[in-house]
Amino acid sequence: MTRLALLASETLNDAQRKIYDAITQGPRSQNTPRSVGIALNTPAGLPGPFNAWMYSPVIGNLVQELGAALRFSNSLPNNLLEIAVLMVGKQWLAQFEFWAHARLARQAGVSDAAIEAIRLGVDPHFEKPEEMQIYLFAHEFIETKRVSDKTYAETSALIGENGLVDLIALMGYYTIVSMTLNCFQVALPEGQQNPFTEPA
């Protein structure tokens, strides 16, 4: 069970309502396909990290605004964006994040085999070289906390300096998401299976 009670829409104060409306009426509601099974507007409260952020609505609103910008005003194509998110989710064993973004990655054209390889922590095979490059960048950065000149140059040649800044901000944002999900033990929707075994 989640550690924070779900905040139902009728219980929200004005600051919390601002976050709720931004999530349920903003770009996430328009760009999250129903087919991926992520319901944003539920009677019980908001899914994922959003419910937690309403407990600190000033900070929470700024964080969700950053997330919206990174998802919907990002220079990266969706398939590359989602690979980076999955890598962060795997690093943190963030159940909800990986579950949700595996669906979004599939919707963006990332293969089931590649998603499963990332989940298992083995090197995936990508048919598109640009997907492999983003994977290699994220893997190296997560594992070594640095980016080599070679990896930097190869990734910059692919997505440009604008893209590199967007990529790093994206990975940082989803680290915040992962920490929020893990600390507050945010559960998946009923009937869904966690992608990872919980650490003992």
PyMOL commands that set and color helices and strands:
alter all, ss='L'
color gray80, all
select helices_A, chain A and resi 9-11+14-25+27-31+34-36+50-53+57-72+78-92+95-107+112-120+129-144+149-183
alter helices_A, ss='H'
color red, helices_A
deselect
rebuild
show_as cartoon
